[in-house]
Amino acid sequence: MNVAADAPTDGEVMGLLIEETRRFLAREVDPAAIEASGRIPDRVVAAAASAGLFALTLPESHGGLGLPLRSAGTIVAELARVDRSVATMVGLHAGLGTRSLVVHGSDARRARWLPALAEGERVGAFGATEAGAGSDLQAIRTVARPEGSGLRIDGEKSYVTNGGFAGLYTLLVRTPGLGGERSFSMVCVPRETPGLSVGPEEDKLGIRASSTVTVRLDDVYVPSDHLLGAPGAGMDLAHEALGWGRVVMATGCTGTARYALDATLAHVTARRQFHRPIGDFDAVRMQVSTMAATLFAMESLADRAACAAEAGGDLTGLSAAAKVFCSEGAFAICDAALQLHGAMGFLEQTGVARALRDCRITRIFEGANDVLLVHLGAGLLVARARPEAPSSGHPAFDEFERRLSRLVAENRAEFGIRGTQRQLLTSRLARAEVCALAARASLDRAATDPESAELAAFAVEQLTREGHRQLDALRFIQEDERAAASLSKRSYSPWASGRSA
Ligand SMILES: Cc1cc2nc3c(=O)[nH]c(=O)nc-3n(C[C@H](O)[C@H](O)[C@H](O)COP(=O)(O)OP(=O)(O)OC[C@H]3O[C@@H](n4cnc5c(N)ncnc54)[C@H](O)[C@@H]3O)c2cc1C
């Protein structure tokens, strides 16, 4: 599709692309059949390429559409409404799979690979995780050693999304010869490079058609200009790309949640029990309203993170918050959708069960939420102070924000840097911070869209209450730490799990 030639304005490009995406989904994507086959058919990958879906975030100078992340996120959300495996393929390509090359690749490598990536002739993949290095990327063992005018790479990357058919792998590797023993670098390896091989597809709980494989590198040799950015800067590049990728993932979660909410609205108004639609019961109304408010807040926070990504600067905290909030929100919304569908939700034919399965992984990949939360909380404790936010015009929320700032400051003063090691402290502060960010984004969105004021007010009310709950729980940290330490000592032992002789 030659969108740029047909439509000069950004709005028109987006309109066309959304239409094209919907046509692609309607014509090519049958999520149940794709899931059952366990792979995205070549025909669907080719149709996605024709629809321009691999070009979203790539620069126009190299055949891409050059869309801002916000617009690309809209397309990924549109895909995720229908098929999370297809959305994951496109989202990973637009995010982690190509971001470092776009920003840090040499002119020659960008000119060589980006046009093929934009056309979908090569699909992007990203490999950081290894068998012994998941949340702890410092434990990476795959190594690239300088040799002649290139790098010799050996190792193995696990769980590589798109890995089964990717044309270009961006890998985070240890590079001891480039800036010290603990140096890491990011390197691109094209599929056809001798020594690169891929394992069989993993059998998964969800996104079953998304390709997930192990990638082996045996004596792989690449020229040194396959290195991205400065030698030894790999960890920074990986975090930068993960910041970008998490925003794409957060927007994908809004698409899945939108599907689940729409399905629920249709069901609760049609399904009758006790002589009335089940949607007339207060308990159901409350659940549906909570789903709608959560989705509103998810969209608001994902959008805020996407705008921040476009503006440049450090995305680490905001993208992690958006990823955590949207992945948990999508799972909660899908779970509520399944509950409100009753037995029908448990059957495959409604599609809600698949949505629940598919979105479960988003709480784990691109950084497990538990780990992101402790880092986010630690970041709050080491920052000089929480930035003072202007009054929101919502007194209860303003009061909560002041309480959060006060408690961050008090804990910083009391524990100093040691506080960052107390995970119950950091994760509870982080959860409160995520509530604050989501509420603030919701209020700002409502300010530009008066129609949404009631929904935003409900979302902010719920988030404020949840934020207070997290802050209330700070009082119990010491006893919770003690109880968890003691109980885990017991329950990790064979005696507690009944495995004693
Ligand atoms: C379908 C799928 C696709 C994936 N795609 C990719 C990809 O394309 N590229 C890639 O590089 N990786 C990919 N991954 C890997 C994914 O990013 C990792 O699984 C994730 O980072 C977590 O690592 P892990 O599984 O080793 O979990 P672990 O690090 O073993 O952690 C397990 C759990 O322990 C807890 N935990 C661990 N450390 C801490 C801590 N410090 N504090 C508190 N709790 C902690 C958390 O609850 C965590 O969920 C994919 C995984 C899957 C399943």
The ligand as a Tripos MOL2 file, in Angstrom:
@<TRIPOS>MOLECULE
LIG
   53    58     1     0     0
SMALL
NO_CHARGES

@<TRIPOS>ATOM
      1 C1          6.0970  -16.0050   24.7920 C.3       1 LIG1
      2 C2          7.3740  -15.3510   25.2240 C.ar      1 LIG1
      3 C3          8.0140  -14.4740   24.3690 C.ar      1 LIG1
      4 C4          9.2170  -13.8790   24.7430 C.ar      1 LIG1
      5 N1          9.8760  -13.0860   23.8500 N.ar      1 LIG1
      6 C5         11.1250  -12.6510   24.1420 C.ar      1 LIG1
      7 C6         11.9120  -11.9830   23.1490 C.ar      1 LIG1
      8 O1         11.4710  -11.7560   22.0200 O.2       1 LIG1
      9 N2         13.1700  -11.6110   23.4840 N.ar      1 LIG1
     10 C7         13.6970  -11.8420   24.7210 C.ar      1 LIG1
     11 O2         14.8430  -11.4740   24.9640 O.2       1 LIG1
     12 N3         12.9700  -12.4690   25.6850 N.ar      1 LIG1
     13 C8         11.7150  -12.8880   25.4150 C.ar      1 LIG1
     14 N4         10.9810  -13.5620   26.3640 N.ar      1 LIG1
     15 C9         11.5480  -13.7610   27.6830 C.3       1 LIG1
     16 C10        10.9530  -12.8280   28.7260 C.3       1 LIG1
     17 O3         11.2990  -11.4950   28.4740 O.3       1 LIG1
     18 C11        11.4180  -13.3320   30.1020 C.3       1 LIG1
     19 O4         10.6670  -14.5050   30.3270 O.3       1 LIG1
     20 C12        11.2070  -12.3430   31.2120 C.3       1 LIG1
     21 O5         12.1120  -11.2800   31.0910 O.3       1 LIG1
     22 C13        11.3750  -12.9790   32.6020 C.3       1 LIG1
     23 O6         12.5160  -13.7630   32.6720 O.3       1 LIG1
     24 P1         12.4030  -15.2790   33.2000 P.3       1 LIG1
     25 O7         11.3120  -15.9440   32.4650 O.co2     1 LIG1
     26 O8         13.7410  -15.8920   33.1490 O.co2     1 LIG1
     27 O9         11.9310  -15.1400   34.6930 O.3       1 LIG1
     28 P2         12.8480  -15.1150   35.9990 P.3       1 LIG1
     29 O10        13.8700  -14.0550   35.8950 O.co2     1 LIG1
     30 O11        13.2880  -16.4920   36.3170 O.co2     1 LIG1
     31 O12        11.7840  -14.6570   37.0710 O.3       1 LIG1
     32 C14        10.6670  -15.4690   37.4210 C.3       1 LIG1
     33 C15         9.8430  -14.7180   38.4190 C.3       1 LIG1
     34 O13        10.6290  -14.5080   39.6060 O.3       1 LIG1
     35 C16        10.3180  -13.2710   40.1840 C.3       1 LIG1
     36 N5         11.5430  -12.4510   40.2450 N.ar      1 LIG1
     37 C17        12.6820  -12.6100   39.5260 C.ar      1 LIG1
     38 N6         13.5850  -11.6930   39.8850 N.ar      1 LIG1
     39 C18        13.0340  -10.9420   40.8550 C.ar      1 LIG1
     40 C19        13.4690   -9.8280   41.6250 C.ar      1 LIG1
     41 N7         14.6660   -9.2650   41.4520 N.pl3     1 LIG1
     42 N8         12.6200   -9.3140   42.5130 N.ar      1 LIG1
     43 C20        11.3930   -9.8310   42.6910 C.ar      1 LIG1
     44 N9         10.9160  -10.8680   41.9780 N.ar      1 LIG1
     45 C21        11.7210  -11.4230   41.0810 C.ar      1 LIG1
     46 C22         9.2290  -12.6420   39.3120 C.3       1 LIG1
     47 O14         7.9740  -13.0030   39.8280 O.3       1 LIG1
     48 C23         9.4260  -13.3110   37.9800 C.3       1 LIG1
     49 O15         8.2350  -13.3330   37.2010 O.3       1 LIG1
     50 C24         9.7640  -14.1420   26.0210 C.ar      1 LIG1
     51 C25         9.1060  -15.0140   26.8890 C.ar      1 LIG1
     52 C26         7.9370  -15.6250   26.4960 C.ar      1 LIG1
     53 C27         7.2730  -16.6020   27.4250 C.3       1 LIG1
@<TRIPOS>BOND
     1     1     2 1
     2     2     3 ar
     3     2    52 ar
     4     3     4 ar
     5     4     5 ar
     6     4    50 ar
     7     5     6 ar
     8     6     7 ar
     9     6    13 1
    10     7     8 2
    11     7     9 ar
    12     9    10 ar
    13    10    11 2
    14    10    12 ar
    15    12    13 ar
    16    13    14 ar
    17    14    15 1
    18    14    50 ar
    19    15    16 1
    20    16    17 1
    21    16    18 1
    22    18    19 1
    23    18    20 1
    24    20    21 1
    25    20    22 1
    26    22    23 1
    27    23    24 1
    28    24    25 2
    29    24    26 1
    30    24    27 1
    31    27    28 1
    32    28    29 2
    33    28    30 1
    34    28    31 1
    35    31    32 1
    36    32    33 1
    37    33    34 1
    38    33    48 1
    39    34    35 1
    40    35    36 1
    41    35    46 1
    42    36    37 ar
    43    36    45 ar
    44    37    38 ar
    45    38    39 ar
    46    39    40 ar
    47    39    45 ar
    48    40    41 1
    49    40    42 ar
    50    42    43 ar
    51    43    44 ar
    52    44    45 ar
    53    46    47 1
    54    46    48 1
    55    48    49 1
    56    50    51 ar
    57    51    52 ar
    58    52    53 1
@<TRIPOS>SUBSTRUCTURE
     1 LIG1         1 GROUP 0 **** ****
